[in-house]
Amino acid sequence: MYQKLTRLLAPRIGLYFGVMLAFAGVTALLGETQAAAVELIVVAVLLLAYVASAFRRRREADQYLKELMDSMDQATRDSTLNCPLPLVMFRPDTDEVVWSNDRFLRLTGDRERMFDTRLSDLAPSFDSRWLLEGKNECPQEVELGGRRYQVFGDMARPAAGSEEGLLATTYWLDVTELADTRDIHKATRPVLALLLLDNYEDAIKSQDESVRSAMLSDIVARLTRWTEGAHGVFCRLDRDRYLFMFEEQYLAGYKEEKFSLLDSVREVVNPAGIPATVTIGVGVDGDTLEELYRFANLSVEMALSRGGDQAVVKNRFTFEFFGGRSKETERRTKVKSRVMASAMGELVADASCVIVMGHKSPDFDAAGAAVGVCAIARMKGIPHYIVREGGATPADELYERLARMPQYDGVLLDPQEAMVRADSRSLLVVVDTNRPEQVQNRELLDSCNKVAVIDHHRRAATYIEGADLNFHEPYASSTCELVSELISYLMEPSDLLPGEAEALMAGLMLDTKNFTMRTGGRTFEAAAMLRRAGGDTGEVRKLFQTGLPDAVAKYGIIQNAKMYRRDIAIAASGRPVGRVTAAQAADELLNIAGVGASFVLYPEEGQVVVSGRSLSATNVQVILEALGGGGNAGAAGAQIPGKTVEQVLDELHAALDRYFDEDKEKSEGD
């Protein structure tokens, strides 16, 4: 290194001596030999002087660099020995302590055994993996001697060929007071909760004054007892809405007990046998009280969109759900449907065109609802299109029927064509899903300025935000039922084409299993309206026919089903099957005596698809939500990428165990 530095500092003097020798040679050629001899003597003297001077400078430079490096080594040793922070050196591969300064010795109080022990024995919460990962700061604080430390460090790697192992040097900064202050601040941050009696109209308001007063008094007493432990502020905002503000340190307790207020309020039952239910929306981690109130309102909306009778906690990043296991009961009024129909009619009339899109691999419910929206647009005289993705889908036969209708010539478009047709005034209607990651084309959703959502699935943590219209009713049997209600307010049944009525009826029959599940009075009203419009149930029935190979595959899945726990039938197929076939197999399993819920798993293009169905109190939506899926209490599904059927089956077993273990703990607590 010294020689390289010297060469860099030395001037290029050889060129000058070469020029002088050349002059001496020219002088000799001209016959001036004496002058040439003198010149050579001068050049030789100068060369000797230069060599002596260069040698002296090199020796001085080498001595200077050596002294500089020695002084740096000494400064390093002095700074290590006199470091103002506790310092310890250890081998991260064996955790053996090599050396520490006096400040670290005072922290441990174990001078004699310091060099015979491991660092993990002195500080059990310390983990040295961050050093091996090349980081310079420990990701979590370390407790030692009743104090809390932030640890910084570095690791020296041995030179090539050295037998020495890795050596880590760590510096321990005492942050106890800062950490305690931070914890106190976090523990005392305000949390705002809104409590809503979500079935006030059905359970309380319709009763006599004496019964209503007794029920309200009982409910308020239970609310008060539940809030007393947090020493917060509890007050009534409206006849069915309450505000509860408390400190964040008590929130963990409410989460641990799974918001027991839900079960407590459900014990209040009116003379007709209808239990009272409460929805809890909690806002946490907001910068201001205004933001906390907004989080709480969003939580209440999320809980109601999932059926109510549950608690939802909203922070600045995501939602957290508790409860929500009871099946939905029909709690919706025609007033909302009329309001939504009016708003939908205005949005369609103001649009340059209407584009309808469902979820990936659309079924009859998504395709039928899309047809219903197109019927509304046709009645308004607005150009309308349905997004049809490539590949096989469960709704292909329905799409083929539509393509043969002259009114639907050029209506079915692929996502790229739909993107070309869309402009700033286009209305995108998303049907049968409310999750942005499940739509047929995410780019189309992001590019449209006006979006309407019509769906009956329970809302998940991710949902389409900022929609101009959100007709979301988890109490409805199907999206086709909701669209049929909109049609009944916007057009006459005679304006609906028979093929459109049959498409809507197919969605109704699919999601209600031929009107045997999740049906309400509104479901049959929608079916009656579609029948008056010319829908032929015989033609609809043909859409549900399957070929012989699919029927054989369906019963093959059923044949391999196994019972799990009490009444859960699980069928795992190692080979890909059609989605319709798998869904039909899950439905067919429910016809077996003793089966209350069923799950069918099968691989499909790098992912595992799960279909869940339930006839009992088992909520398959809550179970599959733990696997990233969603749906309703009686019918749900999930798509898990990057895993095998065996891995997903193990995760499903774990989710079922957690679900029933929580039920068991709740029943034992009662």
C-alpha positions as CSV (number, residue, x, y, z in Angstrom):
1,M,0.0,0.0,0.0
2,Y,2.9,2.3,0.9
3,Q,4.6,1.8,-2.5
4,K,1.4,2.4,-4.4
5,L,0.8,5.6,-2.4
6,T,4.4,6.7,-3.2
7,R,4.0,6.0,-6.9
8,L,0.9,8.1,-6.9
9,L,2.7,11.0,-5.2
10,A,5.9,10.8,-7.2
11,P,6.2,13.2,-10.2
12,R,6.8,11.7,-13.7
13,I,10.6,12.7,-13.7
14,G,11.8,10.0,-16.1
15,L,10.5,12.0,-19.1
16,Y,12.7,14.9,-18.2
17,F,15.9,12.8,-18.0
18,G,15.1,11.2,-21.3
19,V,14.8,14.6,-23.0
20,M,18.2,15.7,-21.5
21,L,19.9,12.5,-22.7
22,A,18.4,13.1,-26.1
23,F,19.9,16.6,-26.2
24,A,23.3,15.2,-25.2
25,G,23.1,12.7,-28.0
26,V,22.2,15.4,-30.5
27,T,25.2,17.5,-29.3
28,A,27.5,14.5,-29.8
29,L,26.2,14.0,-33.4
30,L,27.0,17.6,-34.2
31,G,30.6,17.0,-33.3
32,E,30.6,18.8,-30.0
33,T,31.9,15.8,-28.0
34,Q,33.2,17.9,-25.0
35,A,29.9,19.6,-24.6
36,A,28.1,16.3,-24.9
37,A,30.3,14.8,-22.2
38,V,29.6,17.8,-19.9
39,E,25.8,17.3,-20.5
40,L,26.0,13.6,-19.7
41,I,27.9,14.4,-16.4
42,V,25.3,16.9,-15.4
43,V,22.5,14.4,-16.2
44,A,24.2,11.7,-14.1
45,V,24.6,14.1,-11.1
46,L,21.0,15.2,-11.3
47,L,19.8,11.6,-11.5
48,L,21.8,10.6,-8.5
49,A,20.5,13.6,-6.6
50,Y,16.9,12.8,-7.6
51,V,17.3,9.1,-6.5
52,A,18.7,10.1,-3.1
53,S,15.9,12.6,-2.6
54,A,13.2,10.2,-3.7
55,F,14.5,7.5,-1.3
56,R,14.6,10.0,1.6
57,R,11.0,11.2,0.8
58,R,9.7,7.6,0.5
59,R,11.3,6.7,3.9
60,E,9.7,9.7,5.5
61,A,6.3,9.0,4.0
62,D,6.5,5.4,5.1
63,Q,7.4,6.5,8.6
64,Y,4.5,9.0,8.6
65,L,2.0,6.4,7.5
66,K,3.2,3.9,10.1
67,E,2.9,6.5,12.9
68,L,-0.6,7.5,11.6
69,M,-1.8,3.9,11.6
70,D,-0.3,3.2,15.0
71,S,-2.0,6.3,16.4
72,M,-5.3,5.2,14.9
73,D,-5.0,1.7,16.5
74,Q,-4.2,3.3,19.8
75,A,-7.2,5.6,19.5
76,T,-9.4,2.7,18.7
77,R,-8.1,0.8,21.7
78,D,-8.6,3.8,23.9
79,S,-12.1,4.4,22.7
80,T,-13.1,0.8,23.2
81,L,-11.7,0.7,26.7
82,N,-13.1,4.0,27.7
83,C,-16.4,3.7,25.9
84,P,-19.1,5.7,27.7
85,L,-21.7,2.9,26.9
86,P,-21.8,-0.6,28.2
87,L,-19.9,-2.7,25.6
88,V,-19.6,-6.5,25.3
89,M,-17.8,-8.6,22.7
90,F,-19.0,-12.2,22.0
91,R,-19.0,-14.9,19.4
92,P,-22.5,-14.9,17.8
93,D,-22.1,-18.5,16.6
94,T,-21.5,-19.9,20.2
95,D,-22.9,-17.0,22.2
96,E,-19.7,-17.0,24.3
97,V,-18.7,-13.8,25.9
98,V,-15.1,-12.7,24.9
99,W,-14.7,-9.3,26.6
100,S,-16.8,-6.5,28.1
101,N,-16.0,-3.1,29.6
102,D,-16.6,-2.1,33.3
103,R,-19.9,-0.5,32.5
104,F,-21.4,-3.7,31.2
105,L,-19.9,-5.6,34.1
106,R,-21.8,-3.3,36.5
107,L,-25.0,-4.0,34.6
108,T,-24.8,-7.8,35.1
109,G,-23.3,-7.7,38.6
110,D,-21.5,-10.9,37.8
111,R,-17.8,-10.0,37.4
112,E,-16.4,-13.5,38.4
113,R,-18.5,-15.5,35.9
114,M,-18.5,-13.0,33.1
115,F,-16.0,-14.9,31.0
116,D,-17.4,-18.4,31.8
117,T,-20.9,-17.7,30.6
118,R,-23.0,-17.0,27.6
119,L,-24.6,-13.7,26.7
120,S,-28.1,-15.4,26.5
121,D,-27.7,-16.4,30.1
122,L,-27.2,-12.8,31.2
123,A,-29.9,-11.4,28.9
124,P,-32.4,-14.2,28.0
125,S,-34.4,-11.8,25.8
126,F,-31.4,-11.0,23.6
127,D,-31.2,-12.6,20.2
128,S,-28.1,-12.1,18.0
129,R,-29.7,-13.1,14.7
130,W,-29.9,-9.5,13.6
131,L,-26.1,-9.3,13.6
132,L,-25.9,-12.4,11.4
133,E,-28.4,-10.7,9.0
134,G,-26.0,-7.7,8.6
135,K,-28.1,-5.3,10.6
136,N,-26.6,-2.7,13.0
137,E,-29.5,-2.3,15.4
138,C,-31.5,-4.8,17.4
139,P,-35.1,-4.7,16.3
140,Q,-36.5,-5.0,19.8
141,E,-35.5,-3.6,23.2
142,V,-33.6,-5.9,25.6
143,E,-34.3,-6.2,29.3
144,L,-31.3,-6.6,31.6
145,G,-31.1,-6.0,35.3
146,G,-34.6,-4.4,35.4
147,R,-33.6,-1.9,32.8
148,R,-34.4,-1.7,29.1
149,Y,-31.7,-1.2,26.5
150,Q,-31.5,-0.5,22.8
151,V,-28.6,-2.5,21.4
152,F,-26.4,-1.4,18.5
153,G,-23.5,-3.4,17.1
154,D,-21.4,-4.7,14.3
155,M,-19.7,-8.0,13.5
156,A,-16.1,-8.6,12.4
157,R,-15.7,-11.4,9.9
158,P,-12.4,-13.4,9.9
159,A,-9.8,-12.9,7.1
160,A,-9.6,-15.6,4.5
161,G,-7.8,-18.6,5.8
162,S,-8.1,-17.5,9.5
163,E,-9.2,-20.1,12.0
164,E,-10.8,-17.4,14.2
165,G,-14.6,-17.3,14.3
166,L,-17.0,-14.4,14.0
167,L,-16.7,-11.7,16.7
168,A,-19.5,-9.3,17.5
169,T,-19.2,-6.0,19.3
170,T,-22.4,-4.6,20.9
171,Y,-23.2,-1.3,22.6
172,W,-26.1,-1.1,25.1
173,L,-28.0,2.2,25.3
174,D,-30.2,2.6,28.4
175,V,-33.7,3.7,27.1
176,T,-35.7,2.8,30.2
177,E,-37.1,6.2,30.9
178,L,-37.9,6.8,27.2
179,A,-39.5,3.4,26.8
180,D,-41.6,3.8,30.0
181,T,-42.8,7.2,28.8
182,R,-43.7,5.8,25.4
183,D,-45.6,2.9,27.0
184,I,-47.5,5.2,29.2
185,H,-48.4,7.4,26.2
186,K,-49.6,4.4,24.2
187,A,-51.5,2.9,27.1
188,T,-53.4,6.1,27.8
189,R,-54.2,7.0,24.2
190,P,-57.9,7.4,23.8
191,V,-60.0,4.7,22.1
192,L,-63.5,5.5,20.9
193,A,-66.3,2.9,20.5
194,L,-69.8,3.2,19.1
195,L,-72.4,0.7,20.4
196,L,-75.5,0.2,18.2
197,L,-78.6,-1.8,19.0
198,D,-78.8,-3.1,15.4
199,N,-82.2,-4.8,15.7
200,Y,-83.9,-2.1,17.7
201,E,-86.9,-1.9,15.4
202,D,-87.6,-5.6,15.4
203,A,-86.8,-6.5,19.0
204,I,-87.7,-3.4,21.1
205,K,-89.6,-0.7,19.3
206,S,-92.5,-3.0,18.3
207,Q,-93.2,-4.0,21.9
208,D,-95.6,-2.4,24.5
209,E,-94.2,0.5,26.5
210,S,-93.7,-1.6,29.6
211,V,-91.9,-4.3,27.8
212,R,-89.8,-1.8,25.8
213,S,-88.8,0.0,29.0
214,A,-87.9,-3.2,30.8
215,M,-85.8,-4.4,27.8
216,L,-84.0,-1.1,27.4
217,S,-83.3,-0.9,31.1
218,D,-81.9,-4.4,31.1
219,I,-79.7,-3.7,28.0
220,V,-78.4,-0.4,29.4
221,A,-77.5,-2.2,32.7
222,R,-75.5,-4.8,30.8
223,L,-73.8,-2.1,28.8
224,T,-72.9,-0.2,31.9
225,R,-71.5,-3.2,33.7
226,W,-69.4,-4.0,30.6
227,T,-67.9,-0.5,30.4
228,E,-67.3,0.0,34.2
229,G,-63.9,-1.8,34.2
230,A,-62.3,0.6,31.8
231,H,-63.1,3.7,33.8
232,G,-64.0,5.6,30.7
233,V,-66.9,7.8,29.5
234,F,-70.1,6.1,28.5
235,C,-73.1,8.1,27.3
236,R,-76.1,7.7,25.0
237,L,-76.1,9.5,21.7
238,D,-79.5,8.4,20.3
239,R,-82.3,5.9,21.2
240,D,-80.2,3.0,19.8
241,R,-76.7,4.4,19.8
242,Y,-74.1,4.8,22.6
243,L,-70.6,6.3,22.8
244,F,-67.9,4.8,24.9
245,M,-64.4,6.3,25.2
246,F,-61.7,4.7,27.2
247,E,-57.9,4.2,27.4
248,E,-56.1,1.9,25.0
249,Q,-54.6,-0.2,27.9
250,Y,-58.1,-1.8,28.4
251,L,-58.6,-2.7,24.8
252,A,-56.5,-5.9,25.0
253,G,-58.8,-7.2,27.8
254,Y,-61.9,-6.6,25.7
255,K,-60.3,-8.4,22.8
256,E,-59.2,-11.3,25.0
257,E,-62.8,-11.8,26.2
258,K,-64.0,-11.6,22.6
259,F,-66.2,-8.7,23.5
260,S,-68.5,-10.6,25.8
261,L,-71.1,-7.8,25.6
262,L,-72.3,-9.4,22.4
263,D,-73.4,-12.6,24.2
264,S,-74.6,-10.6,27.2
265,V,-77.0,-8.5,25.2
266,R,-78.2,-11.5,23.2
267,E,-79.6,-12.9,26.4
268,V,-82.3,-10.1,26.4
269,V,-85.2,-11.6,24.5
270,N,-88.6,-10.0,23.8
271,P,-91.9,-11.9,24.3
272,A,-91.8,-13.0,20.6
273,G,-88.5,-14.8,21.2
274,I,-86.4,-12.2,19.2
275,P,-83.1,-11.6,21.0
276,A,-81.6,-8.1,21.2
277,T,-78.3,-7.7,19.4
278,V,-75.6,-5.1,19.6
279,T,-72.9,-4.0,17.1
280,I,-69.7,-2.6,18.4
281,G,-67.4,-0.3,16.3
282,V,-64.1,0.6,17.8
283,G,-61.7,3.2,16.5
284,V,-58.1,3.0,17.6
285,D,-54.6,4.4,16.7
286,G,-56.0,7.7,15.3
287,D,-54.1,11.0,15.4
288,T,-57.1,13.0,16.5
289,L,-60.5,12.4,18.1
290,E,-62.1,13.2,14.8
291,E,-60.1,10.4,13.2
292,L,-61.0,8.0,16.0
293,Y,-64.7,8.8,15.5
294,R,-64.4,8.2,11.8
295,F,-62.7,4.9,12.4
296,A,-65.5,3.9,14.8
297,N,-68.1,4.8,12.2
298,L,-66.4,2.8,9.6
299,S,-66.2,-0.1,12.0
300,V,-70.0,0.1,12.6
301,E,-70.7,0.2,8.9
302,M,-68.4,-2.8,8.3
303,A,-70.1,-4.8,11.1
304,L,-73.6,-4.0,9.8
305,S,-72.5,-5.0,6.3
306,R,-71.4,-8.3,7.7
307,G,-74.8,-9.0,9.4
308,G,-74.4,-7.1,12.7
309,D,-74.2,-8.7,16.1
310,Q,-70.4,-8.4,16.1
311,A,-67.5,-6.2,17.1
312,V,-65.1,-4.6,14.6
313,V,-61.9,-2.8,15.6
314,K,-60.4,-0.4,13.0
315,N,-57.0,1.1,13.1
316,R,-55.2,3.2,10.5
317,F,-54.3,0.1,8.5
318,T,-56.9,-2.7,8.8
319,F,-60.0,-4.1,10.4
320,E,-60.1,-6.8,13.1
321,F,-63.3,-8.9,13.6
322,F,-64.9,-10.5,16.7
323,G,-68.1,-12.5,16.8
324,G,-70.3,-12.5,13.8
325,R,-71.0,-16.2,14.0
326,S,-74.8,-16.0,14.1
327,K,-76.5,-16.4,10.8
328,E,-78.1,-13.4,9.3
329,T,-81.8,-12.7,9.6
330,E,-83.7,-10.6,7.2
331,R,-83.5,-7.1,8.5
332,R,-84.0,-4.7,5.6
333,T,-86.8,-2.4,4.4
334,K,-88.1,-1.6,1.0
335,V,-87.4,2.0,1.7
336,K,-83.7,1.4,1.1
337,S,-84.4,-0.5,-2.1
338,R,-86.5,2.4,-3.4
339,V,-83.8,4.9,-2.5
340,M,-81.1,2.7,-4.1
341,A,-83.3,2.2,-7.2
342,S,-83.7,6.0,-7.7
343,A,-80.0,6.6,-7.2
344,M,-79.1,3.8,-9.6
345,G,-81.5,5.1,-12.3
346,E,-79.9,8.6,-12.0
347,L,-76.3,7.1,-12.3
348,V,-77.3,5.1,-15.4
349,A,-79.1,8.0,-17.1
350,D,-76.1,10.3,-16.6
351,A,-73.5,7.8,-17.9
352,S,-72.1,7.6,-21.4
353,C,-72.1,3.8,-21.1
354,V,-72.6,1.2,-18.5
355,I,-70.0,-1.6,-18.0
356,V,-70.9,-4.5,-15.7
357,M,-68.2,-6.7,-14.1
358,G,-68.5,-9.5,-11.6
359,H,-66.0,-11.5,-9.7
360,K,-63.3,-13.8,-11.2
361,S,-64.8,-17.0,-12.7
362,P,-68.3,-15.6,-12.5
363,D,-71.2,-17.9,-11.6
364,F,-74.9,-17.6,-12.4
365,D,-75.5,-15.1,-9.7
366,A,-72.8,-12.7,-11.0
367,A,-73.8,-13.2,-14.6
368,G,-77.5,-12.9,-13.9
369,A,-77.1,-9.7,-11.9
370,A,-75.0,-8.3,-14.8
371,V,-77.8,-9.1,-17.2
372,G,-80.3,-7.3,-14.9
373,V,-78.2,-4.2,-14.8
374,C,-78.0,-4.2,-18.6
375,A,-81.8,-4.4,-18.7
376,I,-82.0,-1.2,-16.7
377,A,-79.5,0.5,-19.0
378,R,-81.3,-0.7,-22.1
379,M,-84.6,0.7,-20.7
380,K,-82.7,4.1,-20.2
381,G,-81.3,4.0,-23.7
382,I,-77.7,3.8,-22.5
383,P,-75.0,1.6,-24.2
384,H,-74.2,-1.3,-22.0
385,Y,-71.6,-4.0,-21.9
386,I,-70.7,-7.1,-19.8
387,V,-67.1,-8.0,-19.1
388,R,-66.5,-11.7,-20.0
389,E,-63.1,-13.0,-19.0
390,G,-61.2,-15.6,-21.1
391,G,-61.2,-19.3,-20.2
392,A,-63.9,-21.6,-18.9
393,T,-66.2,-20.2,-16.2
394,P,-69.3,-21.6,-14.5
395,A,-71.5,-19.1,-16.3
396,D,-70.4,-20.0,-19.9
397,E,-73.7,-21.7,-20.8
398,L,-75.6,-18.6,-19.7
399,Y,-73.3,-16.4,-21.7
400,E,-73.8,-18.6,-24.8
401,R,-77.6,-18.1,-24.5
402,L,-77.2,-14.3,-24.2
403,A,-74.9,-14.2,-27.3
404,R,-77.7,-15.8,-29.3
405,M,-80.1,-13.0,-28.4
406,P,-80.1,-10.0,-30.8
407,Q,-80.3,-7.5,-28.0
408,Y,-77.0,-8.8,-26.7
409,D,-75.1,-8.7,-29.9
410,G,-71.7,-7.0,-29.1
411,V,-72.6,-6.7,-25.4
412,L,-70.1,-9.3,-24.1
413,L,-66.6,-7.8,-24.2
414,D,-63.2,-9.0,-22.9
415,P,-61.5,-6.7,-20.3
416,Q,-59.3,-5.0,-22.9
417,E,-62.2,-4.1,-25.1
418,A,-64.1,-2.7,-22.1
419,M,-61.1,-0.5,-21.2
420,V,-61.2,0.9,-24.8
421,R,-65.0,1.7,-24.5
422,A,-64.7,3.3,-21.0
423,D,-64.4,7.1,-20.7
424,S,-64.6,9.7,-18.0
425,R,-68.4,9.5,-17.9
426,S,-68.7,5.7,-18.0
427,L,-70.4,3.9,-15.1
428,L,-68.8,0.7,-13.9
429,V,-71.2,-1.6,-11.9
430,V,-69.5,-4.3,-9.9
431,V,-71.9,-7.2,-9.0
432,D,-71.6,-10.1,-6.6
433,T,-68.4,-9.0,-4.9
434,N,-67.2,-6.1,-2.9
435,R,-63.5,-6.9,-2.7
436,P,-61.2,-5.2,-5.3
437,E,-58.8,-8.1,-5.5
438,Q,-61.7,-10.4,-6.6
439,V,-63.1,-8.4,-9.5
440,Q,-62.5,-9.7,-13.1
441,N,-60.2,-6.9,-14.0
442,R,-58.6,-4.6,-11.4
443,E,-57.2,-2.1,-14.0
444,L,-60.7,-1.5,-15.2
445,L,-61.9,-0.8,-11.7
446,D,-59.1,1.6,-11.0
447,S,-59.6,3.5,-14.3
448,C,-63.3,4.2,-13.9
449,N,-64.4,7.4,-12.2
450,K,-67.9,6.3,-11.3
451,V,-68.4,2.9,-9.7
452,A,-71.5,1.2,-8.3
453,V,-71.4,-1.9,-6.1
454,I,-74.3,-4.4,-5.7
455,D,-73.5,-7.3,-3.5
456,H,-74.9,-9.6,-0.8
457,H,-71.7,-11.1,0.6
458,R,-70.5,-10.1,4.0
459,R,-67.9,-7.4,3.7
460,A,-64.3,-8.3,4.4
461,A,-61.4,-6.2,5.6
462,T,-60.7,-5.1,2.0
463,Y,-63.5,-3.6,0.1
464,I,-64.2,-1.2,-2.8
465,E,-64.0,2.2,-1.3
466,G,-65.4,5.5,-2.6
467,A,-68.2,3.9,-4.7
468,D,-70.9,6.3,-5.9
469,L,-73.5,3.7,-5.0
470,N,-73.1,0.8,-2.6
471,F,-76.2,-1.4,-2.5
472,H,-74.8,-4.0,0.0
473,E,-77.3,-6.2,1.8
474,P,-75.9,-9.4,3.5
475,Y,-79.4,-10.4,4.4
476,A,-80.4,-10.9,0.7
477,S,-80.2,-14.4,-0.7
478,S,-78.3,-13.4,-3.8
479,T,-77.2,-10.4,-5.9
480,C,-79.9,-11.3,-8.4
481,E,-82.5,-10.7,-5.7
482,L,-81.1,-7.2,-5.1
483,V,-81.0,-6.4,-8.8
484,S,-84.6,-7.8,-9.3
485,E,-85.7,-5.3,-6.6
486,L,-84.1,-2.5,-8.4
487,I,-85.8,-3.6,-11.7
488,S,-89.2,-3.7,-10.0
489,Y,-88.9,0.0,-9.1
490,L,-87.3,1.2,-12.4
491,M,-89.2,-0.8,-15.1
492,E,-92.3,-2.9,-15.7
493,P,-91.9,-6.7,-15.7
494,S,-93.1,-6.7,-19.3
495,D,-90.0,-4.6,-20.3
496,L,-87.8,-7.4,-19.1
497,L,-86.8,-10.0,-21.8
498,P,-87.7,-13.6,-21.0
499,G,-84.0,-14.5,-21.4
500,E,-83.0,-11.8,-18.9
501,A,-85.6,-13.0,-16.4
502,E,-84.3,-16.5,-16.7
503,A,-80.7,-15.3,-16.1
504,L,-81.8,-13.5,-12.9
505,M,-83.8,-16.6,-11.9
506,A,-80.8,-18.8,-12.4
507,G,-78.8,-16.7,-9.9
508,L,-81.7,-16.9,-7.4
509,M,-81.9,-20.7,-7.7
510,L,-78.1,-21.1,-7.5
511,D,-77.6,-19.2,-4.3
512,T,-80.8,-20.5,-2.6
513,K,-80.2,-24.1,-3.7
514,N,-83.6,-24.1,-5.5
515,F,-85.2,-21.9,-2.8
516,T,-84.3,-24.2,0.1
517,M,-81.6,-22.1,1.8
518,R,-81.2,-18.4,2.8
519,T,-84.7,-17.5,1.5
520,G,-86.9,-14.8,2.8
521,G,-90.2,-13.2,1.8
522,R,-88.3,-10.8,-0.5
523,T,-86.7,-13.8,-2.3
524,F,-90.0,-15.2,-3.4
525,E,-91.3,-11.7,-4.3
526,A,-88.4,-11.3,-6.7
527,A,-89.0,-14.8,-8.1
528,A,-92.7,-14.0,-8.7
529,M,-91.8,-10.8,-10.5
530,L,-89.3,-12.7,-12.7
531,R,-92.0,-15.3,-13.5
532,R,-94.4,-12.6,-14.5
533,A,-91.7,-11.2,-16.8
534,G,-91.7,-14.5,-18.7
535,G,-89.0,-16.5,-17.0
536,D,-89.4,-20.2,-17.6
537,T,-88.2,-22.4,-14.7
538,G,-87.9,-25.3,-17.0
539,E,-85.4,-23.5,-19.2
540,V,-83.5,-22.3,-16.0
541,R,-83.4,-25.9,-14.8
542,K,-81.5,-26.9,-18.0
543,L,-78.7,-24.5,-17.0
544,F,-78.0,-26.6,-14.0
545,Q,-77.7,-29.9,-15.9
546,T,-74.2,-31.4,-15.9
547,G,-72.6,-34.0,-18.3
548,L,-72.0,-37.6,-17.3
549,P,-68.2,-37.0,-16.7
550,D,-69.0,-34.1,-14.3
551,A,-71.6,-36.2,-12.5
552,V,-69.1,-39.1,-12.1
553,A,-66.5,-36.6,-10.8
554,K,-69.0,-35.1,-8.3
555,Y,-69.8,-38.4,-6.8
556,G,-66.2,-39.4,-6.8
557,I,-65.5,-36.4,-4.6
558,I,-68.3,-37.3,-2.3
559,Q,-67.0,-40.9,-2.1
560,N,-63.7,-39.6,-0.8
561,A,-65.2,-37.4,1.9
562,K,-64.2,-37.9,5.5
563,M,-65.9,-36.7,8.7
564,Y,-64.0,-34.3,11.0
565,R,-65.0,-33.5,14.6
566,R,-68.7,-33.8,15.0
567,D,-70.6,-33.1,11.8
568,I,-68.1,-31.7,9.3
569,A,-67.6,-33.5,6.0
570,I,-64.4,-32.7,4.2
571,A,-63.6,-33.9,0.7
572,A,-60.1,-33.2,-0.7
573,S,-59.4,-34.0,-4.3
574,G,-55.8,-34.3,-5.6
575,R,-56.9,-33.6,-9.2
576,P,-58.5,-30.4,-10.7
577,V,-62.2,-30.4,-11.0
578,G,-64.7,-27.9,-12.3
579,R,-65.9,-25.2,-9.9
580,V,-69.5,-26.1,-10.5
581,T,-68.8,-29.7,-9.9
582,A,-67.0,-28.9,-6.6
583,A,-69.8,-26.6,-5.5
584,Q,-72.4,-29.2,-6.3
585,A,-70.4,-31.8,-4.4
586,A,-70.3,-29.5,-1.3
587,D,-74.1,-29.1,-1.6
588,E,-74.7,-32.8,-2.1
589,L,-72.7,-33.6,1.1
590,L,-75.3,-31.7,3.1
591,N,-77.9,-34.2,2.0
592,I,-76.1,-36.9,4.1
593,A,-77.6,-37.5,7.5
594,G,-75.5,-36.1,10.3
595,V,-73.6,-33.6,8.1
596,G,-74.1,-30.0,9.2
597,A,-71.3,-28.4,7.2
598,S,-69.1,-29.5,4.2
599,F,-65.9,-28.4,2.6
600,V,-64.5,-29.4,-0.8
601,L,-60.8,-28.8,-1.7
602,Y,-59.2,-29.1,-5.1
603,P,-56.1,-27.7,-7.0
604,E,-56.6,-25.2,-9.8
605,E,-53.8,-23.5,-11.7
606,G,-51.3,-22.9,-8.9
607,Q,-53.8,-22.5,-6.2
608,V,-56.2,-24.5,-4.0
609,V,-59.9,-23.7,-4.1
610,V,-62.1,-24.4,-1.1
611,S,-65.9,-24.5,-1.3
612,G,-67.8,-24.5,2.0
613,R,-71.5,-25.1,2.8
614,S,-73.5,-25.2,6.0
615,L,-76.9,-26.2,7.2
616,S,-76.2,-26.0,10.9
617,A,-75.1,-23.2,13.2
618,T,-71.5,-23.6,11.9
619,N,-70.6,-20.3,10.1
620,V,-68.4,-21.4,7.1
621,Q,-67.7,-17.7,6.2
622,V,-65.9,-17.1,9.5
623,I,-64.0,-20.4,9.1
624,L,-62.8,-19.7,5.6
625,E,-62.1,-16.0,6.3
626,A,-59.2,-17.3,8.4
627,L,-57.9,-18.8,5.2
628,G,-58.3,-15.5,3.2
629,G,-61.8,-16.3,1.8
630,G,-65.2,-15.0,2.3
631,G,-68.9,-15.4,1.5
632,N,-71.9,-15.9,3.8
633,A,-72.7,-18.0,6.8
634,G,-74.2,-20.8,4.8
635,A,-72.0,-20.6,1.7
636,A,-68.4,-19.4,1.4
637,G,-65.2,-20.1,-0.6
638,A,-61.5,-19.4,-0.6
639,Q,-58.6,-19.4,-3.1
640,I,-55.2,-20.0,-1.5
641,P,-52.3,-19.6,-3.9
642,G,-48.9,-21.2,-3.7
643,K,-49.9,-24.2,-1.5
644,T,-50.7,-27.8,-1.9
645,V,-54.0,-29.4,-1.1
646,E,-52.5,-31.2,1.9
647,Q,-51.2,-27.9,3.3
648,V,-54.5,-26.2,2.9
649,L,-56.3,-29.2,4.5
650,D,-54.1,-28.8,7.6
651,E,-54.9,-25.1,7.7
652,L,-58.6,-25.9,7.4
653,H,-58.4,-28.4,10.3
654,A,-56.6,-25.7,12.4
655,A,-59.3,-23.1,11.5
656,L,-62.0,-25.6,12.4
657,D,-60.3,-26.4,15.7
658,R,-60.0,-22.7,16.6
659,Y,-63.6,-22.1,15.7
660,F,-65.0,-24.9,17.8
661,D,-62.6,-24.3,20.7
662,E,-63.7,-20.7,21.0
663,D,-67.3,-21.9,21.0
664,K,-66.4,-24.4,23.8
665,E,-64.7,-21.7,25.9
666,K,-67.7,-19.4,25.4
667,S,-70.1,-22.1,26.5
668,E,-68.0,-23.0,29.5
669,G,-67.8,-19.4,30.5
670,D,-71.5,-19.1,30.3
